[in-house]
Amino acid sequence: MLEGFSNASHIPELRRRLLFTAGMLMIYRIGVAVPTPGIDGQALSAFFDQASSTLFGMVNLFSGGGLQHFSVFALGIMPYISVAIILDLLKIGWPYLDELYKEGEAGRRKISQYTRYGTVGLALVQGGMMAFGLEHASAPNGGRFVYNPGIAFLAMTVITLTAGTIFVMWVGEQITERGVGNGISLIIMAGIVARLPSAISTTAQFVREGEMSIFTLIFILFVAVGVTGIIVYVESGQRRIPIQYARRVVGRRIYGGQSSHLPLKVNTSGVIPPIFASSVLMFPATLATFVPSLKWLSAYVSPVSIVYNVVYVALIVFFCYFYTAVTFNPVDVADNLKKYGGFIPGIRPGRFTADYIDRVLSRITLGGAIYVSAVCVLPTILTQHFHVPFYFGGTALLIVVGVALDTVAQIETHLLTRNYESFMRRGGGRGR
């Protein structure tokens, strides 16, 4: 991988893409530090220190800390992600969307257009709700979050937050088109990694003041490296189903006869299950923060409790199967194999192939769900039971490692394309 990065600096096109990606991410991080006018930033930061285990803490994580400071990028990219997930779920009962997903590039452009429109609408609604909530909420010190509440503040805040979300969405699309990697994923990763310097400085301060021993620090590093290695290993893991293509004679040409495979990822659903599970469990905690009569819920929805961890794991397993069933249809795969003359050795085409793929997918999804659950629960166990200050949750670690792997894979693809083009040019020169 390091050799690939060193070779990337020698390829002008790839170097320009990497610099463009870095520049756009820098612009995004600068925007996170620009506050929305009319907000008491110190009071808001104190509130988010107390509400880190609620839905606000999750939104703040994905916005890279923008919500805590109520910057112009306070909503971050969450409206875009929410709309994209909603469209993924709607295609189950909406045949029109399902057909768009199957139409190739034209269908994807149409879905992207719908996603943008939905993002603007959702950002307007979320921005209005946040502005209204800040106007009527009380700060921890008894004061107010808003200096001059009123219609002017509501209109300015909604327009500012919506414009910030649209700009972040544009930045992500530009990175995807003109940079390296998936822009939306890189923006989320940049927000999470931005917390790393403060975590390192806090850990160093604990060691200097004697609150953390050097052995505890070594243990943290060992666990972090081990968990990262496990994530890399599992995320790269595949169950390869052998595919054989029958020979076809068309005129004087013979097609097919090759052997291939159908790769099924161990973690097909990615980081969506822990995000959904956390959102479901954080909703009662958010209600308990604002409704005094529901304070008793805090004991059950706290990450310390056994009830929380058991329900959390059960929800992760459920959403792993649910989202895998939504995004991967064995019937469509079997129909495509049959259409192009492909078959699994020993399995009859059609319904039997679909049943076989579904059975294999169900088995590996169970392993993937157990792996995701273990990664997400481990930081909580270390933090609460062994008093180890593990600063990144399992969801954040999954996102960072997954995005890093995808980005490195795209860089390697660019390098391979460059090498093949050079080989073709050299071969063409000799031929002439």
Residue pairs with C-beta under 8 A, 6 or more apart in sequence:
1 408
4 408
4 411
4 412
4 415
5 411
7 415
8 14
8 15
8 18
8 411
8 414
8 415
9 15
11 414
11 415
11 418
13 414
13 418
14 180
14 411
14 414
14 415
14 418
17 178
17 179
17 180
17 414
18 179
18 180
18 411
20 174
20 175
20 178
20 179
21 175
21 179
21 180
21 181
21 186
24 171
24 174
24 175
24 179
24 183
25 175
25 186
25 187
25 190
27 171
28 64
28 73
28 168
28 171
28 187
28 190
29 64
29 190
29 194
31 66
31 71
31 72
31 73
31 164
31 167
31 168
32 63
32 64
32 65
32 66
32 69
32 71
32 73
32 191
32 194
33 69
33 71
34 71
34 72
34 73
35 41
35 69
35 70
35 71
35 72
36 70
36 71
36 72
36 74
36 157
36 160
36 161
37 156
37 160
38 146
38 147
38 148
38 153
38 156
38 157
39 70
39 134
39 145
39 146
39 147
40 139
40 143
40 144
40 145
40 146
40 147
41 69
41 70
43 139
43 140
43 141
43 143
43 144
43 145
44 68
44 69
44 70
44 134
44 139
44 145
45 68
45 69
46 139
46 140
46 141
47 137
47 139
47 140
47 145
48 56
48 57
48 60
48 67
48 68
50 140
50 289
51 57
51 286
51 289
52 60
53 282
53 285
53 301
53 302
53 303
54 282
54 285
54 286
54 289
55 279
55 282
55 283
55 285
55 286
56 67
56 286
57 282
58 275
58 278
58 279
58 282
59 67
59 75
59 76
59 78
60 66
60 67
60 68
61 191
61 192
61 393
61 396
62 76
62 77
62 78
62 81
62 188
62 191
63 73
63 74
63 75
63 76
63 77
63 78
63 191
64 73
64 76
64 187
64 188
64 190
64 191
64 192
64 194
65 191
65 194
65 195
66 72
66 73
66 74
66 75
66 76
66 191
67 74
67 75
67 76
70 134
71 164
72 160
72 161
72 163
72 164
73 164
73 165
73 167
73 168
74 130
74 161
74 164
75 123
75 126
75 127
75 130
75 161
75 162
75 164
75 165
76 165
76 168
76 187
76 191
77 165
77 168
77 169
77 172
77 184
77 187
77 188
79 119
79 122
79 123
79 126
79 165
80 115
80 119
80 165
80 168
80 169
80 172
80 184
81 184
82 122
83 115
83 118
83 119
83 122
84 115
85 272
86 118
87 97
87 111
87 114
87 115
87 118
88 326
88 327
89 326
90 97
91 97
91 98
91 101
91 326
92 98
92 326
97 111
99 107
100 107
100 108
100 110
100 111
101 107
101 108
101 111
102 332
103 110
116 169
119 165
119 166
119 169
120 162
120 165
120 166
123 161
123 162
123 165
123 166
124 158
124 162
126 161
127 157
127 158
127 160
127 161
127 162
127 165
128 154
128 158
130 157
130 161
131 153
131 154
131 157
131 158
131 161
132 154
134 145
134 146
134 157
135 145
135 146
135 149
135 153
135 154
137 144
137 145
137 290
138 144
139 145
146 153
168 187
169 184
171 183
171 187
172 182
172 183
172 184
172 186
172 187
173 183
174 183
175 181
175 182
175 183
175 186
175 187
176 182
176 183
176 184
177 183
179 186
180 407
180 410
180 411
180 414
181 403
181 406
181 407
181 410
182 403
182 406
182 407
185 399
185 402
185 403
185 406
186 403
186 407
188 399
188 403
189 399
189 400
189 403
189 404
192 392
192 396
192 399
192 400
193 400
195 391
195 392
196 391
199 391
199 392
202 389
202 391
203 212
203 217
203 220
203 389
203 391
206 212
206 389
207 213
207 214
207 217
212 389
216 388
219 388
220 388
220 389
220 390
223 378
223 382
223 388
223 390
224 390
227 375
227 378
227 397
228 397
228 401
230 371
230 375
231 375
231 397
231 398
231 401
231 402
232 401
232 405
234 266
234 267
234 368
234 371
235 265
235 266
235 267
235 401
235 402
235 405
236 405
237 265
237 266
238 263
238 264
238 265
238 266
239 263
239 264
239 266
239 360
239 364
240 261
240 262
240 263
240 264
241 261
241 262
241 264
241 344
241 357
241 360
242 259
242 260
242 261
242 344
242 345
243 259
243 260
243 261
243 262
243 337
243 342
243 343
243 344
244 259
244 260
244 342
244 343
244 344
244 345
245 256
245 257
245 258
245 259
245 260
245 340
245 341
245 342
245 343
246 256
246 257
246 341
246 342
246 343
247 254
247 255
247 256
247 257
248 254
248 255
248 256
248 341
249 255
255 341
256 341
260 342
262 333
262 337
262 344
262 357
264 357
264 360
264 361
264 364
265 368
266 364
266 367
266 368
266 371
267 320
267 368
267 371
267 372
268 323
268 324
268 327
268 328
268 361
268 364
268 365
268 368
269 319
269 320
269 323
269 324
269 327
269 365
269 368
269 372
270 398
270 402
271 395
271 398
271 399
271 402
272 319
272 323
273 315
273 316
273 317
273 318
273 319
273 320
273 323
273 369
273 372
274 316
274 372
274 376
274 394
274 395
274 398
275 395
276 315
276 319
276 323
277 312
277 315
277 316
277 319
278 312
278 395
280 315
281 301
281 308
281 311
281 312
281 315
282 301
284 294
284 297
284 300
284 301
285 297
285 298
285 301
285 302
287 294
287 297
288 294
288 295
288 296
288 297
288 298
288 301
299 305
300 307
300 308
301 308
302 308
303 309
303 380
303 383
303 384
304 380
304 384
309 377
309 380
312 373
312 376
312 377
313 373
313 377
316 369
316 372
316 373
316 376
317 366
317 369
317 370
317 373
320 365
320 368
320 369
320 372
321 362
321 365
321 369
324 361
324 365
328 361
330 353
330 354
330 355
330 357
330 358
330 361
331 354
333 354
333 357
334 349
334 350
334 351
334 353
334 354
334 357
335 350
336 342
337 343
337 344
337 349
337 353
338 349
338 350
338 353
343 349
343 353
344 353
344 356
347 353
347 356
372 394
372 398
375 394
375 397
375 398
376 393
376 394
376 395
376 398
377 394
378 394
379 390
379 392
379 393
379 394
379 397
380 393
382 388
382 390
383 389
383 390
392 400
